Amino acid sequence: METQPPSADITGLIRRWQHGDREASAVLAEEVYQELHGIAVRRLAHGGPAGLQATELLHEAWIRLSANPHPFQSRAHFYAVAALKMRNLLIDLARMQASQKRGGDLRPLTLTVTLLDPSPQPEDLQLMAEAFDQLTRMDERKAQAFALNELAGFSVAETAELLDVSPATLQRDLRFTRAWLATRLSC
């Protein structure tokens, strides 16, 4: 994981950015770019539409983050939402491919989630997105843990640090989330 300034600095920049400070927006983009690019690279390494570059995924996610500001509580929350924006972009692309009348050039997306078929179809991704949204409403920390670890590719130690929990707590959260999602997806 890249060395970042103390989270208070990034958290402060995020808050200033959310209140319309253009200077903070530019500084924040510079400070978090490498980490967000790493998330995009890891996300695409597990599958994505042919020809989609990590930089394109990152820039589109940044546009969506900027268009719909969220009340971020911390640096970890910001990265989790950014990772989810990237995930949602990939799901949107899969849905567009699935909706093509003649099938087009469909390529299955793969997720690092071990509870899923290694090459889920767009319908599977939609079911997973709905289950994940339900989990987010039920327990936001567990959803963030899953997003950072499974979807964004952070290690258990990195995710635990970002969420300010112990690695043991994070592993329990991940076990629960995987089992909960498996139950929801098997219905």
C-alpha positions, 0 to 999 in steps of 0.5 A: 500500500502506498504511503499516505499522509496521515488520515487526518490530512486526507479526511480534512481535505475530503471535508473541505472538498465536500464544502466546495473548496476547489483548492482542496479538490485539486490537492485531494485528487493528487494525494489519493490518485495513486491509491485509487489507481491501485484499486482500479488496477486490482479491480480490473486484474480480476476481470473487466470489459476488454479494453477498459483501462484502470485510468478510465475506470478511476476517472469515471469513478472520480466524476461520479464521486464529484457529482454526488458528494457523500458525507464521508466520515473518514479516509477509509469511508472515502476509499470504500465508496470509491471502490464501490463506485468502480464496482458499480461502473463495472456492473453498469457495463455488464448490464449494458452488455447483457441488454444488447439485443444480439448479445454483442461481444459479451465477456464475463466479468470475474470477481475475487469473491470465492463464493461465486462462480468464477465467471458470473454473468451480468444477472449474477452481478445484479443479484450480488449488487442487490444483496450487497446494498441490503448488507450495507443498509444492515451493517455498513462496517461489514459492507465496507470491510468486504468492499475494501478487501474483496472488491478493492483488493486491500489486504486484511491488515490494510483493511483493518487499519483503514477501518480502525478495527483489529485484524481478528475483528475484520476476519470475523466480519469477512467470514460473516459477510461471505456466509451472509452473501452466499445465503442470499445468492443461493436463494 
